[in-house]
Amino acid sequence: MAQSANHITLQDAIEMAKKKSLDYKIATFVSKSSYWNYNSFKAKFLPKLSLDGTLPDYYRTINTITLPSGQNDFVSQNVSNSSAALNLSQNVVSTGGTISINSSLRRIDNLGNSNNTAYTTIPFSVSYYQKNIFYNEFKWERKIEPLKLKESEVEYVENLENIAYKTVEKYFDLLQAEVQLKLDEQNVRNIDTLLKSTQARFEIGTVNLNDLLQTKVSLLNAKQSLIASRLTLRTAQQGLKRYLNEDMNLPITLSIPDSILFFDIEVEQAVKYAKTNKKYNLEFKRRLLEAKQEIKRTVAESGPTVSLSSNFGVTQTGKNVLNSYSDLLRNQSITIGLYLPLVDWGVNSSRRKRAEANLDLEITNIAQQELSNEQEVVAEVMKWQTQNEQMKLVRETRELAQQRYNIALQKYSVSSITYTEFNNAQLQKDRAVTEYIAYLRNFWLIYYAIRKMTLFDFENNSQIKLIKDASR
């Protein structure tokens, strides 16, 4: 059973692409990945509880030990170690360090000639560690990561608008192929009919041989164009169906989207929306923050470094578990590490200057990209401002060319004009029709380009916003 054709409009195709295309799936997966990356970042500042254990660590070997007399000797060891530790840790945003609470129990079993068991415990211990008190990476992350999430959300909206733009391209690839095929089919039928009439009139001597030969050549050329149009149509159909992720065997036909509405777009307004809504605005802020962060990190790493490690708790040992928790002793330590570069032959100074130069370069690149983006918006809006008049002209040209062709066809049928004059009328009619479709294509491409560049729907005077995905 033959499949019926699936008739779709431009808006139908765009909605299908935004729900089923591979580009949509890629955009969704990228957005979800960014979302979960941000959730992972937020979890970094929540308390973490872990249990670490060894059950058991057994070894039997001969080791070198130092005797009380200072001499070294070989001693046979047959030992089993078991341990368990509970750790609760928390990153501290205000300082950049990590604080943790620990509790541990360790058991040693000597299995040799002097068989015995011993326990050591740390019932409670509070520790704090900071790699460098002059650099707090957590504060920078708290500034940068939310921007990355917002970037991904805006990027998702941009990707959907880009899908719409690509759909318009592929839709009109097929629509132009359909229109051209219809023109070529019509031309073959008309020229074939004219050839029969011209052949009959040639036989009675009312037309010359040149007109007859011109008609035959035109029919052959029209048939060649028809073959090429059929191939172009099949290729365009495959291209659109692949992009929409539709059944490749289902025929589709398209509507001509000529119900167009013209509305004014001011250049200053479009530029403002582009700067406010587009991802690059957030991207520029993030890039500046990252460049400044790199300067801070470089200064901290290349200058004096002070690390801090401290611990306070209680501990004890015993022959059994209960004894190891009795008469607890203090267990505390504090370590302040200092690194001070004295002579490095300008390496650290060069690193700092390079980071500062990279910041200046980033500022310049951002300014250039802002100007480039603004110029693109201005160019598209200026194109849009000419669309109304251009569409009126090409529509009127198409109608006049069709009327002229109809008149030329009638006149040639009664030998009032030559075949060359009729052929010119046909070429002008075909050109007017294809130019009309081309201008329609340009109209919709400019419309969706402006939407993509500004993330603003000027037709409905509203922002193009992210629709939250409940599955995340």
Summary of the structure (lengths in Angstrom):
residues: 472
radius of gyration: 39.5
end to end distance: 42.3
largest distance: 137.5
contacts: 1374
relative contact order: 0.13
helix: 59%
strand: 22%
